Amino acid sequence: MAEEKEEQAAEQPKQKSPMIMMVVVVVVAVLVAVAAAGGISYYIFSQAESPSHAEDGGGSSHRDPGVFYKLGDPKEGILVNVGGGRSGKFLKAGIVLELNPGKSENVTDGKVGSVAETKILDTTMQFLRAAPLEEFDAAKQDALKKQLKDALNDRLGQGSVYDVYITSFLLQ
């Protein structure tokens, strides 16, 4: 009987040791996987450059947060005839611009100046009136936004407009 107890006592530490080793291996594997995922995520986000910033010609992937400015009436947006005066087509759109707060001639204390506001509205209305009806197709909306952004940057100074957002769009 004493021999059986010695055998059982000798077997118990052997059984616990592999179990502890398995737990340690699993914990280490999970920590390595989490560290690798974190490293990969950090690398991806630190190397990523936003498309709108890359178009601006910016050298680094960081830019100041923009100042958002809605064109026209705060609820209704803008209303403009498009496709030439005789087309009889009207566009009612909500357009929001993301402006560079570092351009002090356009934005002061987080607000768009009156001169810049006038230039923005004038340029936008001229651009929309001059665009042919085909440009207002839903498939061409990204190109239309880029062209408007380029026209505004030409008028306000390069890098003044980060992006153009269309929040509503009704063409009749």
Secondary structure in CASP SS format (residue, H / E / C, confidence):
PFRMAT SS
TARGET T0000
AUTHOR 0000-0000-0000
METHOD secondary structure of the structure
MODEL  1
M C 1.00
A H 1.00
E H 1.00
E H 1.00
K H 1.00
E H 1.00
E H 1.00
Q H 1.00
A H 1.00
A H 1.00
E H 1.00
Q H 1.00
P H 1.00
K H 1.00
Q H 1.00
K H 1.00
S H 1.00
P H 1.00
M H 1.00
I H 1.00
M H 1.00
M H 1.00
V H 1.00
V H 1.00
V H 1.00
V H 1.00
V H 1.00
V H 1.00
A H 1.00
V H 1.00
L H 1.00
V H 1.00
A H 1.00
V H 1.00
A H 1.00
A H 1.00
A H 1.00
G H 1.00
G H 1.00
I H 1.00
S H 1.00
Y H 1.00
Y H 1.00
I H 1.00
F H 1.00
S H 1.00
Q H 1.00
A C 1.00
E C 1.00
S C 1.00
P H 1.00
S H 1.00
H H 1.00
A H 1.00
E H 1.00
D H 1.00
G C 1.00
G C 1.00
G C 1.00
S C 1.00
S C 1.00
H C 1.00
R C 1.00
D C 1.00
P C 1.00
G C 1.00
V E 1.00
F E 1.00
Y E 1.00
K E 1.00
L C 1.00
G C 1.00
D E 1.00
P C 1.00
K C 1.00
E C 1.00
G E 1.00
I E 1.00
L E 1.00
V E 1.00
N E 1.00
V E 1.00
G C 1.00
G C 1.00
G C 1.00
R C 1.00
S C 1.00
G C 1.00
K E 1.00
F E 1.00
L E 1.00
K E 1.00
A E 1.00
G E 1.00
I E 1.00
V E 1.00
L E 1.00
E E 1.00
L E 1.00
N C 1.00
P C 1.00
G C 1.00
K C 1.00
S C 1.00
E C 1.00
N C 1.00
V E 1.00
T E 1.00
D C 1.00
G C 1.00
K E 1.00
V E 1.00
G C 1.00
S H 1.00
V H 1.00
A H 1.00
E H 1.00
T H 1.00
K H 1.00
I H 1.00
L H 1.00
D H 1.00
T H 1.00
T H 1.00
M H 1.00
Q H 1.00
F H 1.00
L H 1.00
R H 1.00
A H 1.00
A C 1.00
P C 1.00
L H 1.00
E H 1.00
E H 1.00
F H 1.00
D C 1.00
A H 1.00
A H 1.00
K H 1.00
Q H 1.00
D H 1.00
A H 1.00
L H 1.00
K H 1.00
K H 1.00
Q H 1.00
L H 1.00
K H 1.00
D H 1.00
A H 1.00
L H 1.00
N H 1.00
D H 1.00
R H 1.00
L H 1.00
G C 1.00
Q C 1.00
G C 1.00
S C 1.00
V E 1.00
Y E 1.00
D E 1.00
V E 1.00
Y E 1.00
I E 1.00
T E 1.00
S E 1.00
F E 1.00
L E 1.00
L E 1.00
Q C 1.00
END
